Amino acid sequence: MKTKVTREEGQITIEFTGRLDTPAAQEANPEITPLLDEADKTIIIDCKELTYISSSGLRIFLTIRKAAEDRKGKVIVQNINNDIRSVFMMTGFLNLFEIR
């Protein structure tokens, strides 16, 4: 699993590549945690290359959403494939996030 973070004016993009399972989520946490202080911006989570997400991966999404909500930021999840969309549908995440 690979995590790439880019910053542009007023926006942070997080790209997940591969499987966001429990070990990968633990690896990604140190990269994600500092972003929570910047959650007053728009955070785009790009899932174009994400092939799998576990409950630990979903927890990362929720952590980002909570931080953005607390800081009046915005979270957009984009480019989810059908498998990830199914997980989002089953867990109610489709109602929690703006999906593009």
N, C-alpha and C positions, 0 to 999 in steps of 0.2 A: 504494500500500500504506500502511496505517495501523497503528500499534502503540499500544495503550493499556495502561498499567500502573496497577493499583490495589492498594493495600495495606490489609489488614484485620488484626486480631489474629492473628499467627502464620501469615499466608497472603498470598501475592502472586498476583494474577491478571494474566496477560498475554493480551490479545486481539489477534489478527492479523486484519486486514480486507483483502481483495483478494488480490493475487498476491505470494507470498513467493519472488520470483525473485532472481537475483544482485544487481541494483542495489538492490532492496528490502531484501535481507539486509544489504547494506553500510550502508544508511540505518538499519536497526534495531539494528545492533551497538552504537552509542553509548548507546542506550536500555537494551539488555539487559546490557551489561558491568557496570554498577554493581550490578545485581541478583545477580550471582554471589557477591558478598560476603555476601548475605543468604540463600544457598541452604540454610541450616540449617532454613528454614521449609518449609511446603508451598507448592509453586509449581504453580499451575493454568494450563495453556496452553489457552485457549479458542479453538477453530478454527471456531466457528459461521459466521463470515463469511470464512473463508479459502477461496479458490477454486482456488489452485494452489500447489504447493511444489516448488522445485528442489533440487538437491543443496546449494546454498548455504544454503537455508532449513532443510534437514535438519541441516546442520552446526550451526545455531543451537540446534536441539532437543538435539543431542548435547552441545553445550557446557553447556547448562543442566543436563542429566542428570548429566554428569560432576561439575559443581560441587556439585550436590545430593548425589551419592553420596559425595564427599569430605567433605562437611560434615554428613552424616547427615540430610539433608533428604529430601523426597519430591517427585516430579513426577507430576502427573496431566494427561493430555491428554484434553480433552473436546470433544464436538460435532463430530467429524470427518465430513465428507461421504463419499460412496462413492468419489469420485475420490482424495481424500487417503488414505482407507483402503486403496485399491489400491496407492498408492505405498508406504504403510507396510508392506503385506503383501509387496510385491516386494523391499523393502530390509531386511526383518527387524525393522523398528521396532515392529511389533505386539508382539514379544517383549521389547522394551526398555522399554516404557512401560506404565503403568497407563492403560487407555483406558476412558473413560466415555461 
